[in-house]
Amino acid sequence: MELIIKHFSQLSARELYDILELRVSVFVVEQNCPYQELDGHDRNAYHVWLQDDDGIQAYLRVLDKGVTMDEVAIGRVVTRQRRIGLGTKILNIGIEVAKEKYAAKKIMLEAQVYAKSLYEKAGFRQMGEEFLEDGIPHIPMLLEV
């Protein structure tokens, strides 16, 4: 599996298409959640993914502090296949990217509640109450690195 880390300005049209296709297929179609997936923040992000001959298998984006949250943020964490370790792998890589590219001391994210344990295993802790975002329960989480 190949690891790719690119700022938005470095993405090819094909790479951007493949990223958006995976995100929409999971977050909009599979989760039956119509929402504005293209939120304008991709332009300010590092895009991190693992791919093989079948395409992107795991993805996330990393945003500098102040773009969406008060701290460096990780978002849009997604894998094509679940429960085979790709979520953990891409999350750990994302943490390293946040530290390397943005000198992150703290990393924030808004986790879907069902995935809380994935983030806790990486050291994130819940830092607020559960809330609904686009009809899906989320929790704010923080990692101090």
Salt bridges, closest charged atoms under 4 A:
GLU15 OE2 - LYS6 NZ 2.80
ASP18 OD2 - ARG14 NE 3.26
GLU30 OE2 - ARG82 NH2 2.83
GLU37 OE1 - ARG23 NH2 2.73
GLU37 OE2 - ARG76 NE 2.59
ASP39 OD2 - ARG61 NH2 2.59
ASP39 OD2 - ARG76 NH2 3.20
ASP42 OD1 - ARG23 NH1 2.80
ASP42 OD1 - ARG61 NH1 2.87
GLU96 OE2 - LYS99 NZ 2.99
GLU100 OE2 - LYS101 NZ 3.64
GLU120 OE2 - LYS116 NZ 3.72
GLU144 OE2 - ARG125 NH2 2.94
